[in-house]
């Protein structure tokens, strides 16, 4: 695109450039690679950004604008080796009954999709995974693929899931149908929450392509016997 240092481009400009020059590249793939190549995008760690610096191309200005990365001016690129802030919540009675943060639930399910469906797997294409998959400036918690090769949009709520999440997941499903899925591919949704509200159950009762799941946590401890001395 012939960018100069300091020159900003939008995600839409990048999408249009690929649509003109490489029409087989899907919009979601372009958006995901922009995240992978942006040195200050926390989600790049989910897209296997290379540690040798070859993926350090852009600085993300805001949700949809980017400029070229300028070493020495910009912060150290985020990578798998970046320190993780200590944001652990204070312990409280009963806290172990649910995940502390939504990203904890997301990361666990991304590694364990089989507990939802035995054949479910995380979407992956050219180093881009379905964790925080970009859709029109927003992020799907998890994008998965089932045994039939169809897409499954997974929306997570660490505590209680209310009926307003229906509009959110339907928007994501519609985006995937329009911009990512092939005509023959089905797109359905799964909502996972610690507790599903009655309003959400009622809202989904007329939506056969959306399934509801409640999760629970259980911790077991076993005393370790010590050898007598």
Secondary structure, 3 states (H helix, E strand, C coil): CCCCCCCCEEHHHHHHHHHHHCCCCCHHHHHHHHHHHECCCHHHHHHCCCCCCCCCCEEECCCCEEEECCECCECCCCCCCCCCCCCCCCCCCCHHHCCCCHHHHHHHHHHCHHHCCCCCEECEECCEECEEEEECCEEEEEEEECCCCCEEEEEEEEEEECCCHHHHHHHHHHHHHHHCCCCCCCEEEEEEEEEECHHHHHHHCCCCCEEEEECCCCCCCCCCCCCCC
